[in-house]
Amino acid sequence: MRYRTLGRTGVQVSTLVLGAMNFGRLGGTSQDDVDTLVGTALDAGVNLIDTADMYGQGESEVMVGKAIKGRRDDLVLATKAAMPMGEERNHRGTSRRWLFTALEDSLRRLDVDHVDLYQVHRWDPATSDEEALSALTDLQRAGKIRYFGSSTFPAYRIVQAQWAARENHLSRYVTEQPSYSILQRGIEAHVLPVTQEYGMGVLAWSPLASGWLSGAVRAGREITTNRSQALPQRFDLTDPANQARLDAVEKLAKIAEQADLSLIQLALGFVTAHPGVTSALIGPRTLGHLESQLAAADTVLPADVLDELDTIVAPGVDLAAHEKFDTPPALLDPALRRR
């Protein structure tokens, strides 16, 4: 396992991070499964676990808390808030009222007295940066969180939040968690230059592109992955964007074979090769998935392989731009761009 410094925090984290989104009902994993996944990952050198309150509406946090018993001090523990937690309209977002409540709920579910990294799951357009940063700074000063970060923020919101922190003498976001893979490279054009400018750690999610780069999606085969069952429209080959992804996967598989790598190793090695990326998040459901992903722990792609990847998906290009989660709201909601 390789390790890097998380932004400018001084904290050393593994280049592969164990993501806990699939823990519980969503991934069909039991507590015994989670215990095995967490134990195996930690034994392999993974030292950062990432979860969120909305994963299974708290179920993932409970399972992570049980799995790390006795090993809490050996790992960096991260969770997230801001996504809806039920129907109540104020049980979401980044208001001081909700962040204080959400963190207490997460600490209770995780059965810990603090988390190392508390992340805003999505930018909340209803709450000012000053409000959110002030609440997060107070939680940090209270010792309940060590650092805080953002997740899937558009580049301009990252800049605005950094400015607001400086202007109001508040602590700042020290990490960003964007979606990034060989098939979705848009953040290279805007987000990564900004995070590098501000010295932020970057924890890239979906490095296997929702399973497209897992090796399970190939031409001529029926697509039966867990994600394809949950989101069939993202794998419908009558959609030109999905066909373009499949065409790219076939070319990538040949490059991986020539380099004596699995497609997973190629995909994870690509993400961790970018100098602006600290770590790639993996989200296994089974021990087999985890082992195949851990095989990429020491993968370093040579320059000629990286150059070949650029010919298949050009730098800064998203093959499925409509699936991006950091699109400015005004591009999605006509009411925000029309008078």
C-alpha positions in Angstrom: 0.0 0.0 0.0 1.2 3.5 -0.8 0.5 6.6 1.4 0.1 10.3 0.7 -0.4 13.4 2.8 -4.0 14.5 2.8 -3.8 18.0 1.5 -1.8 20.1 3.9 -3.2 18.4 7.0 -0.1 16.3 7.7 -2.3 13.2 8.0 -1.0 10.2 6.0 -3.7 8.2 4.2 -3.6 5.2 1.9 -4.0 5.7 -1.8 -7.0 3.4 -1.7 -9.9 4.3 0.6 -12.6 1.9 1.8 -16.0 3.4 0.8 -18.9 2.2 2.8 -21.9 3.0 0.6 -22.6 -0.6 -0.1 -22.7 -1.6 3.5 -26.2 -2.8 4.5 -29.3 -3.1 2.4 -28.1 -1.2 -0.6 -25.2 -3.6 -1.2 -26.9 -6.6 0.4 -24.1 -6.9 3.0 -24.5 -8.2 6.5 -22.6 -7.1 9.6 -20.4 -10.2 9.3 -19.7 -9.2 5.7 -18.8 -5.7 6.7 -16.6 -7.0 9.5 -14.7 -9.1 7.0 -14.4 -6.3 4.5 -13.2 -3.8 7.0 -10.7 -6.2 8.7 -9.3 -7.3 5.4 -8.9 -3.7 4.2 -7.2 -2.6 7.3 -4.9 -5.6 7.4 -3.9 -4.7 3.8 -2.9 -1.2 4.8 -6.0 0.8 4.0 -6.3 3.4 6.8 -9.2 5.6 5.7 -12.8 4.5 5.8 -15.4 6.8 4.2 -19.1 6.6 4.9 -22.1 9.0 5.1 -25.3 9.5 7.1 -27.5 9.0 4.2 -26.0 5.6 3.2 -29.0 3.4 4.2 -30.3 6.3 6.3 -27.6 5.7 8.9 -27.3 1.9 8.5 -23.8 2.1 7.0 -22.5 4.2 9.9 -23.8 1.8 12.4 -22.1 -1.1 10.7 -18.8 0.7 10.3 -18.9 1.6 14.0 -19.3 -2.0 15.0 -16.6 -3.1 12.5 -13.9 -0.7 13.8 -14.3 -1.6 17.5 -10.8 -1.9 19.0 -9.1 -0.4 15.9 -10.5 3.2 16.0 -7.2 4.8 16.7 -5.5 3.0 13.8 -7.6 4.6 11.1 -8.8 7.9 9.7 -12.6 8.0 9.9 -14.7 10.1 7.5 -18.4 10.6 7.2 -20.7 13.1 5.4 -23.9 15.1 5.9 -26.2 17.4 3.9 -28.3 14.9 1.9 -31.9 14.4 3.0 -32.4 12.2 6.1 -36.1 11.6 6.0 -39.1 13.8 4.8 -38.7 16.6 7.3 -37.6 19.6 5.3 -34.9 20.8 7.8 -33.3 17.4 8.1 -30.9 18.1 5.3 -28.6 20.9 4.0 -25.8 22.8 5.8 -27.6 25.1 8.2 -26.0 25.3 11.6 -29.2 23.8 13.0 -28.9 20.7 10.9 -25.1 20.2 10.9 -25.0 20.2 14.7 -27.8 17.6 14.8 -26.5 15.5 12.0 -23.0 15.2 13.5 -24.4 14.2 16.9 -26.5 11.5 15.1 -23.4 10.3 13.2 -21.3 10.1 16.3 -24.0 8.1 18.1 -24.3 5.7 15.2 -20.6 5.3 14.7 -20.2 5.0 18.5 -17.2 7.4 18.6 -16.6 10.8 20.2 -15.2 12.4 17.0 -14.7 11.9 13.3 -11.4 12.8 11.6 -13.0 14.2 8.4 -16.5 15.6 8.2 -17.7 16.3 4.6 -20.5 18.3 3.1 -22.0 15.7 0.8 -23.3 18.3 -1.7 -23.3 22.0 -2.0 -26.4 23.5 -0.4 -27.6 26.5 -2.4 -30.1 27.5 0.3 -27.3 28.1 2.9 -24.5 30.7 2.8 -20.9 29.6 2.9 -20.5 31.7 6.0 -23.3 29.8 7.8 -21.9 26.4 6.9 -18.3 27.2 7.6 -19.1 28.9 10.9 -20.9 25.8 12.1 -18.2 23.5 10.9 -15.5 25.6 12.5 -17.3 25.5 15.8 -17.7 21.8 15.6 -14.0 21.5 14.9 -13.1 23.8 17.9 -15.3 21.6 20.1 -13.2 18.6 19.2 -16.0 16.7 17.5 -14.3 16.8 14.1 -10.7 17.2 13.2 -11.0 18.5 9.7 -13.8 19.2 7.3 -14.2 18.9 3.5 -16.6 19.2 0.6 -17.9 16.6 -1.8 -18.8 17.0 -5.5 -18.6 20.8 -5.4 -18.4 22.7 -8.7 -15.1 24.4 -9.0 -16.5 27.9 -8.6 -18.1 26.9 -5.3 -14.8 25.5 -4.0 -13.2 28.9 -4.8 -16.1 30.8 -3.2 -15.9 28.7 0.0 -12.1 29.3 0.3 -12.7 33.0 -0.1 -15.5 33.0 2.5 -13.3 31.2 5.0 -10.5 33.7 4.6 -12.8 36.7 4.6 -14.6 35.6 7.8 -11.6 34.2 9.6 -13.0 30.7 9.6 -11.5 27.2 9.1 -11.6 26.1 5.5 -12.5 22.9 3.5 -9.2 21.0 3.4 -10.5 18.2 1.1 -12.8 17.7 -1.9 -14.4 14.4 -2.9 -15.2 14.5 -6.7 -16.3 11.8 -9.2 -13.3 10.8 -11.4 -12.5 7.9 -13.7 -11.0 7.2 -17.1 -14.5 7.6 -18.5 -15.4 10.8 -16.6 -12.4 13.2 -16.8 -14.2 16.5 -16.6 -12.7 17.5 -13.3 -9.3 17.7 -14.9 -10.4 20.9 -16.6 -11.8 22.7 -13.6 -12.0 21.1 -10.2 -8.5 19.6 -9.9 -6.6 22.8 -10.9 -8.6 24.6 -8.2 -8.0 21.9 -5.5 -4.3 21.9 -6.4 -4.2 25.7 -6.1 -5.6 25.6 -2.6 -3.6 22.5 -1.5 -6.7 20.4 -0.9 -6.6 16.7 -0.5 -8.7 14.9 -3.2 -10.6 11.6 -2.5 -11.9 10.5 -5.9 -15.2 8.5 -5.9 -16.5 6.1 -8.6 -13.0 5.4 -10.0 -14.5 2.3 -11.6 -17.3 4.4 -13.2 -20.2 2.7 -11.5 -18.9 -0.7 -12.6 -18.1 0.1 -16.2 -14.4 -0.4 -15.5 -14.8 -3.4 -13.2 -14.3 -6.0 -16.0 -17.9 -7.1 -15.7 -19.2 -4.9 -18.5 -17.9 -6.1 -21.9 -19.2 -6.3 -25.4 -21.4 -9.3 -26.2 -22.1 -10.0 -22.6 -25.3 -9.5 -20.7 -24.9 -6.7 -18.2 -25.9 -8.0 -14.8 -24.0 -5.9 -12.3 -25.6 -4.7 -9.1 -25.5 -1.1 -10.3 -27.0 -2.0 -13.7 -30.0 -3.5 -11.9 -30.5 -0.4 -9.8 -29.9 2.1 -12.6 -30.7 0.4 -15.9 -30.8 3.6 -17.9 -27.1 4.1 -17.3 -26.3 0.8 -19.0 -28.9 0.9 -21.8 -26.8 0.5 -25.0 -29.4 2.2 -27.1 -28.1 5.4 -25.5 -25.2 6.7 -27.6 -23.4 7.8 -24.4 -23.5 4.3 -23.1 -22.4 2.8 -26.4 -19.5 5.2 -26.4 -18.5 4.0 -22.9 -18.7 0.4 -24.0 -16.5 1.1 -27.0 -14.0 2.8 -24.7 -14.0 -0.1 -22.3 -13.1 -2.5 -25.0 -10.1 -0.4 -26.0 -9.1 0.0 -22.4 -9.3 -3.8 -21.8 -6.8 -4.3 -24.6 -4.4 -1.8 -23.1 -4.7 -3.5 -19.7 -4.0 -6.9 -21.2 -0.9 -5.6 -23.0 0.3 -4.0 -19.8 -0.3 -7.3 -17.9 -2.9 -5.6 -15.7 -6.5 -6.2 -14.8 -9.0 -3.5 -16.0 -9.5 -2.6 -12.3 -5.8 -2.1 -11.8 -5.7 0.1 -14.9 -8.7 2.1 -13.7 -7.4 2.7 -10.2 -3.9 3.3 -11.3 -5.1 6.0 -13.7 -7.0 7.8 -10.9 -4.1 7.7 -8.4 -1.6 8.8 -11.1 -2.9 12.3 -11.3 -0.8 14.6 -9.1 -3.9 16.4 -7.8 -5.5 13.2 -6.4 -4.7 11.8 -3.0 -6.7 8.6 -3.0 -9.3 6.6 -4.9 -12.4 5.3 -3.1 -13.3 1.7 -3.6 -16.8 0.4 -2.6 -16.7 -3.4 -2.5 -19.8 -5.5 -1.8 -18.0 -8.8 -1.5 -14.6 -10.0 -0.4 -13.8 -11.0 -4.0 -14.5 -7.4 -5.1 -12.2 -6.1 -2.3 -9.4 -8.4 -3.2 -9.5 -7.5 -6.9 -9.3 -3.8 -6.0 -6.6 -4.2 -3.4 -4.5 -5.7 -6.2 -4.2 -2.2 -7.5 -2.6 -0.9 -4.2 0.9 -0.6 -5.7 -0.1 -0.1 -9.4 1.9 2.7 -11.0 1.1 3.3 -14.6 4.1 4.2 -16.9 3.9 7.3 -19.1 3.4 5.4 -22.3 0.2 3.7 -20.9 -1.1 7.0 -19.6 -0.5 8.5 -23.1 -2.5 5.6 -24.7 -5.4 6.3 -22.3 -5.5 9.9 -23.4 -6.1 8.7 -27.0 -9.2 6.8 -25.9 -10.8 9.5 -23.6 -9.2 12.9 -24.0 -8.1 14.8 -20.9 -11.0 16.8 -19.4 -13.7 14.9 -21.3 -16.8 13.2 -19.7 -18.3 10.5 -21.8 -21.5 10.8 -19.9 -21.7 14.4 -18.9 -25.4 14.2 -18.1 -24.5 12.0 -15.1 -22.2 14.5 -13.4 -23.2 15.7 -10.0 -21.2 19.0 -9.9 -23.2 20.7 -12.6 -24.1 24.3 -11.5 -27.8 24.4 -10.5 -28.6 27.1 -13.0 -27.9 24.6 -15.8 -30.4 22.2 -14.4 -33.2 24.4 -13.2 -34.6 26.9 -15.7 -36.0 29.1 -12.9 -32.4 29.9 -11.9 -31.4 31.1 -15.3 -34.5 32.9 -16.5 -36.3 36.0 -15.2 
